[in-house]
Amino acid sequence: MGCYHSKKTRNSPGYEDHPNLLASQTPFTVGEVEALYELYKKISRSIFNDGLIHKLFRNRNKKNLFADRIFDLFDYKRNGVIEFGEFVRSLGTFHPNAPVADKISFTFRLYDLRHTGYIDSIDDLKEMVVEILHESELVLSDDVVEIIVNKSFWEADAKGDGRIDRDEWRDFVSINPSLLKNMTLPYLKDIGKVFPSFEVHSEVED
């Protein structure tokens, strides 16, 4: 079985970050980072075998807003691919032990579709909510979704200026914690058991 710390891997694009560094910056242990490397390899090979994760469109004729937003948030370098360091750091937000503040920040950026630093469009918010409901296989009528989105937007907009800033979102989520329900993936605590066949080497590079 290959090892993360092989010379070939260290020199491959997307694998510049040492597991010890990634473990220090996320809720994962070094061993779990090693296990995530196995998962990362499987995903990256499903599209192009270049050691990077590329955006995959399930239907070329239909844009998947939710998938696009998740990809863009993981790809924080904005170079069109998800590198291993980005993969681990972003997944760390979904870890059961990740700080709630990180989860709130991630959801805010998810809904900030226009990258303005605000959630400032009810129509955009509704579109994203519909996508999330679809991904969760929940079916609600347009009227019900409209009512939920409008009520939530105006409740969150405590300043009444027609937009939701980060502080308003944090306060709104604090009294509606169910909004973070999908931000925790319990299996990430057992990732080492899912991909156990990995030789762990944690020596620090010079």
C-alpha positions as CSV (number, residue, x, y, z in Angstrom):
1,M,0.0,0.0,0.0
2,G,1.4,3.4,-0.9
3,C,2.5,5.9,1.7
4,Y,1.5,9.6,1.8
5,H,5.1,10.5,2.6
6,S,6.7,9.0,-0.4
7,K,8.9,11.3,-2.4
8,K,6.7,11.1,-5.4
9,T,3.6,12.1,-3.4
10,R,5.4,15.0,-1.7
11,N,6.3,16.5,-5.1
12,S,2.8,16.0,-6.6
13,P,0.6,19.0,-7.1
14,G,-2.0,19.5,-4.4
15,Y,-0.1,17.6,-1.7
16,E,2.2,20.3,-0.4
17,D,0.9,20.3,3.2
18,H,2.4,17.9,5.7
19,P,-0.1,15.7,7.6
20,N,1.3,17.1,10.9
21,L,0.4,20.6,9.8
22,L,-3.0,19.6,8.6
23,A,-3.7,17.8,11.9
24,S,-2.7,20.9,13.9
25,Q,-5.1,23.0,12.0
26,T,-8.1,20.7,12.0
27,P,-10.0,18.3,14.4
28,F,-8.3,15.3,12.6
29,T,-5.4,13.4,14.0
30,V,-2.3,12.7,11.9
31,G,-3.6,9.1,11.3
32,E,-7.0,10.4,10.2
33,V,-5.3,12.8,7.8
34,E,-3.5,9.8,6.4
35,A,-6.8,8.0,6.0
36,L,-8.4,11.0,4.3
37,Y,-5.6,10.8,1.8
38,E,-7.0,7.4,0.7
39,L,-10.4,8.9,0.3
40,Y,-9.0,11.9,-1.6
41,K,-7.2,9.6,-4.0
42,K,-10.4,7.6,-4.7
43,I,-12.4,10.8,-5.5
44,S,-9.6,12.4,-7.5
45,R,-9.3,9.4,-9.7
46,S,-13.0,9.3,-10.5
47,I,-12.7,12.3,-12.9
48,F,-9.1,12.9,-14.0
49,N,-6.1,10.9,-12.7
50,D,-4.0,13.9,-11.9
51,G,-4.1,13.8,-8.1
52,L,-6.6,16.7,-7.9
53,I,-10.4,16.9,-7.5
54,H,-12.1,18.6,-10.4
55,K,-15.6,19.9,-10.6
56,L,-18.0,17.2,-11.8
57,F,-21.3,18.2,-13.4
58,R,-23.9,15.5,-13.0
59,N,-26.1,16.9,-15.8
60,R,-24.4,19.1,-18.3
61,N,-27.7,20.7,-19.2
62,K,-28.7,21.6,-15.6
63,K,-26.6,23.6,-13.2
64,N,-26.3,22.2,-9.7
65,L,-26.1,25.3,-7.5
66,F,-25.5,23.4,-4.3
67,A,-22.7,21.3,-5.7
68,D,-21.1,24.3,-7.3
69,R,-21.2,26.3,-4.0
70,I,-19.7,23.4,-2.0
71,F,-17.0,23.0,-4.6
72,D,-16.2,26.7,-4.6
73,L,-16.0,26.9,-0.8
74,F,-13.6,23.9,-0.7
75,D,-11.6,25.5,-3.5
76,Y,-10.6,28.5,-1.4
77,K,-7.5,29.1,-3.6
78,R,-9.9,29.6,-6.5
79,N,-7.7,27.7,-9.0
80,G,-10.5,25.4,-10.3
81,V,-9.4,22.3,-8.4
82,I,-9.6,21.1,-4.8
83,E,-6.1,20.2,-3.4
84,F,-5.6,17.8,-0.6
85,G,-4.9,20.6,2.0
86,E,-8.1,22.3,1.0
87,F,-10.0,19.0,1.1
88,V,-8.8,18.2,4.7
89,R,-9.3,21.7,6.1
90,S,-12.8,22.1,4.5
91,L,-13.9,18.6,5.7
92,G,-12.7,19.5,9.1
93,T,-15.5,22.0,9.4
94,F,-17.9,19.1,9.2
95,H,-16.2,17.1,11.9
96,P,-18.3,16.6,15.1
97,N,-15.6,18.3,17.1
98,A,-15.2,21.3,14.9
99,P,-16.0,24.7,16.5
100,V,-19.6,25.8,16.0
101,A,-18.3,29.2,14.9
102,D,-16.6,27.5,12.0
103,K,-19.8,25.8,11.0
104,I,-21.7,29.1,11.2
105,S,-19.1,30.8,9.1
106,F,-19.3,28.1,6.4
107,T,-23.1,28.3,6.2
108,F,-22.9,32.1,5.9
109,R,-20.5,31.8,3.0
110,L,-22.7,29.1,1.4
111,Y,-25.6,31.5,1.3
112,D,-23.5,34.5,0.3
113,L,-24.0,33.7,-3.4
114,R,-22.8,37.0,-4.7
115,H,-19.6,37.1,-2.5
116,T,-20.6,40.5,-1.1
117,G,-20.1,39.6,2.6
118,Y,-23.9,39.7,3.1
119,I,-26.9,37.4,2.5
120,D,-28.7,40.1,0.5
121,S,-31.1,38.4,-1.9
122,I,-34.2,36.6,-0.9
123,D,-34.4,35.0,-4.3
124,D,-30.9,33.7,-4.1
125,L,-31.6,32.4,-0.6
126,K,-34.7,30.6,-1.8
127,E,-32.8,29.0,-4.7
128,M,-30.2,27.7,-2.4
129,V,-32.8,26.4,0.1
130,V,-34.6,24.6,-2.7
131,E,-31.3,23.0,-3.7
132,I,-30.5,21.9,-0.2
133,L,-34.0,20.4,0.3
134,H,-33.5,18.5,-3.0
135,E,-30.2,17.2,-1.9
136,S,-31.8,16.1,1.4
137,E,-34.7,14.5,-0.6
138,L,-37.2,16.7,1.2
139,V,-40.2,17.8,-0.9
140,L,-42.0,21.0,0.1
141,S,-44.4,23.1,-2.0
142,D,-43.2,26.4,-3.5
143,D,-45.6,28.2,-1.2
144,V,-44.2,26.6,1.9
145,V,-40.6,27.3,0.9
146,E,-41.5,30.9,0.1
147,I,-43.1,31.4,3.6
148,I,-40.1,29.8,5.4
149,V,-37.5,31.8,3.4
150,N,-39.3,35.1,3.8
151,K,-39.9,34.6,7.5
152,S,-36.3,33.5,8.1
153,F,-34.8,36.3,6.1
154,W,-36.7,39.1,7.9
155,E,-36.1,37.5,11.3
156,A,-32.4,37.2,10.7
157,D,-32.2,40.8,9.3
158,A,-32.3,42.3,12.8
159,K,-31.1,45.7,11.6
160,G,-33.8,45.9,9.0
161,D,-31.6,47.0,6.2
162,G,-32.6,44.3,3.7
163,R,-29.5,42.2,4.2
164,I,-28.0,39.8,6.7
165,D,-24.4,40.3,7.9
166,R,-22.2,37.8,9.7
167,D,-23.1,38.9,13.2
168,E,-26.9,38.8,12.4
169,W,-26.4,35.3,10.9
170,R,-24.5,34.1,13.9
171,D,-27.2,35.4,16.2
172,F,-30.0,33.9,14.1
173,V,-28.3,30.5,14.0
174,S,-27.7,30.5,17.7
175,I,-31.4,30.5,18.3
176,N,-32.1,28.2,15.4
177,P,-29.3,25.5,15.8
178,S,-31.2,23.2,13.4
179,L,-29.7,25.2,10.6
180,L,-26.4,23.5,11.3
181,K,-27.8,20.0,11.2
182,N,-26.1,19.2,7.9
183,M,-22.8,20.7,9.0
184,T,-21.8,17.6,11.1
185,L,-20.9,14.3,9.5
186,P,-20.5,11.8,12.4
187,Y,-18.6,9.3,10.3
188,L,-15.6,11.7,10.1
189,K,-14.8,10.6,13.7
190,D,-14.3,7.1,12.4
191,I,-12.5,7.9,9.1
192,G,-9.5,5.9,10.2
193,K,-11.7,2.8,10.5
194,V,-13.2,3.4,7.0
195,F,-9.8,3.7,5.4
196,P,-7.5,1.8,7.8
197,S,-4.9,0.4,5.4
198,F,-2.5,3.2,5.5
199,E,1.1,3.3,6.8
200,V,1.5,6.3,9.1
201,H,4.8,8.2,9.1
202,S,4.8,11.5,11.0
203,E,8.4,12.6,10.7
204,V,8.8,16.3,10.1
205,E,10.3,17.4,6.8
206,D,13.4,19.6,6.9
